[in-house]
């Protein structure tokens, strides 16, 4: 008796394989679309987080500009006298300290590149407790050229502190080398312990003022390097990272930050607190006088963060994930130039963050 052979024929196997392969292609296409959407969503969240963190850090440090000193102390410093003996402590070449200004916040217009800004402080911003600098007045006219000040009180002033002596629009930066507590005297001798103090010959040759009775003396802690504590924000063009620099270190704040545009908020002269004009940090405002700096009451910021997901275009087509028309609509006031972005910038998505930051120490000081 013949037993019937059971199983699939060759034709049935071929048909089954064909159906399986077709199903696999469909499944992989669906998976690719889903995975691409997931990566886009995830990278968009990364851009959101990076941008929000960057804006928060910038806003916090900008809002604190002028920290540690009553703004009226340096409000009338129309002529600033300073000196560095060339040591790393005062962070400069021998002679007057280049670019020294007591303006709480300064901008550097980057043109088609990202802007840079720096907040200045008279106390270390690491410490959250607000404390005004110690202030006193001269009790005896300062002979020229003197290395000793007779003051009403030395309370709060310490050896190694910096001090600003101000009177009649003149302000001189010096360093305390010794406190004579009983005699009520502050010494500011030149030498290794006083790199900010020039020799008598330099004072005479450069017309340093001799202050009279009633001149105001303000003491504040000296930073590790440079005349003032500062925090400066800039974008590393090579890595597209937002970087913060202070006297102690340079650190990365956030990655994938493509652009940063900032403007001064200017109030009318005469003590107004109301911003009626927004200007870039270049041109006429590239080096504002202290009188102009007193009119700066706020800044406005526009920041661009990029997603990490590269969105590949269809074969034979160019990237158009982000178009020039989209860039033009990113902000109502900031001009973003993509000329210096990477050549494949249109293959990414971007998020734009904007805010206005009032300079509270300036406003409270009613400058």
Secondary structure, 3 states (H helix, E strand, C coil): CCCCCCCCCHHHHHHHHHHHHHHHHHHHHHHHHHHHHHHHHHHHHHHHHHHHHHHHHHHHHHHCCCCCCCHHHCCCCCEEECCECCCCCCCCCCECCCCCCCCCEEEECCCCCCCEEEEEECCCCCCCCCCCCEEEEECCCCCCCCCEEEECCCCCCCCCCEEEEEECCEEEEEECCEEECCCCEEECCCECCECCCCCHHHHHHCCCCCCCCCCEEEEECCCCCCCCEEEEEEEECCCCEEEEECCCCEEEEEECEEEEEEEEEEECCCCCCCEEEEECCCHHHCCCCHHHHCCEEEEEEEEEEECCCCCCCCCCCCCCCCCHHHHHCCCCCCCCCHHHCCCCHHHCCEEEEEEEEECHHHHHCCC
